[in-house]
Amino acid sequence: MKTVKRRTSSEIGAFFNSPEVHALKLQLCDMGRRLWSRAYVDGNGGNMAIRVGENLAVCTPTLVSKGFMKPEDMCLVDLEGNQLAGTKKRTSEILMHLQIMKRQARAVATVHCHPPHATAFAVAGVEPPTCMLPEIEVFIGKVPIAPYRTPGTPEMGKLVADLTDHHNTILMANHGVVSWSHLSLEDAYFKMEIIEAYCRTIVIAAQLGTALKTFSNSQLQELLKIKQTLGIPDPRHGLKEDELRRDDEWRPASIKSKSKE
């Protein structure tokens, strides 16, 4: 969207109520219903944001179920977290979303929620293993864990944002998952479906009593080439085949939890 700096109150109101921004509010409502229907959020948990200018974002409100939001519930904030428009109060965790956007100029949308299987890995302090399904390698890749900090604090936002140079999906210790997209809100939401389905599959497969099969280094290299053409970050880009590490012989009981700082 075109950036207009130092808007007056009337200009802000006109922008916030414009057809273009209204369409984005409807997207937030739609994604909220998807999160709620998939049980990725409970109560009034979870939050989302869409960048609508160089220094502006539309975000979800606090204390409203994501499954029952209305366009008029949405809020307009600047990238410092100041609320500029909206009758309801902005989400209390907006600072994390905004720190991601400030760190990543390409980030157009962010989603935070609590999908049960992925969040279980975050609670256990166990990073999901890699190299087992093509979809997660191409669209997400390695998923790190940000150390726990009180939700909504600048410290929490910084710990997450510091990981976004190489990752688009991050587990938050003892909390949940956050993802960002350079394409759209729906793409950020897709990452939640992918990480949750992957973690659920791994937990089930680990109960079968045999070592889980992983891609070879050459097979993984082929997937990383596809990923790089899509412009998706991954710390493994540029590594040679013999430098890639795979999670062979993965077992939940054999993986030590990451220490929580």
PyMOL commands that set and color helices and strands:
alter all, ss='L'
color gray80, all
select helices_A, chain A and resi 9-16+19-37+66-68+71-73+94-103+116-124+134-139+154-161+185-206+217-229+241-243+252-254
alter helices_A, ss='H'
color red, helices_A
select strands_A, chain A and resi 47-53+56-59+75-78+83-85+109-113+145-146+169-172+176-181
alter strands_A, ss='S'
color yellow, strands_A
deselect
rebuild
show_as cartoon
